[in-house]
């Protein structure tokens, strides 16, 4: 059985820099990526207010891309719950 190539874009330490949402989306589109891996620290403090940041990143990404996140020390269970709510694999 031939192996299927999977292209991923890996980002980390976004720290609520929602200005990067469009940049990440453009990189995903350009690469033809099927997966986005977020390697932690999507937020700065993991507060409920920062769920806005998760939503901004999620809305910028193409809907046919799988987003997998490994939360970091700046994230929290509140953030993880919201990531799951937007359809990310945590």
C-alpha angles and dihedrals in degrees: 000000000000116000117247117231114233119193119206134185112212122203133169142177096030090157092191093303092153089176086077093061093087092043092053091046090052091050090050091050094045093048094043087230122183094192137044115199115198107197098200144292100069087157136035102230106001095244125154090247088063090063082090088070093053090049092050092052092044094050092050095055123086112262093234093061122096113226118205119186133191103195118225137210092282092056128074143198087270090058092044091054091052091047089055090047091057090051102261122142108239 
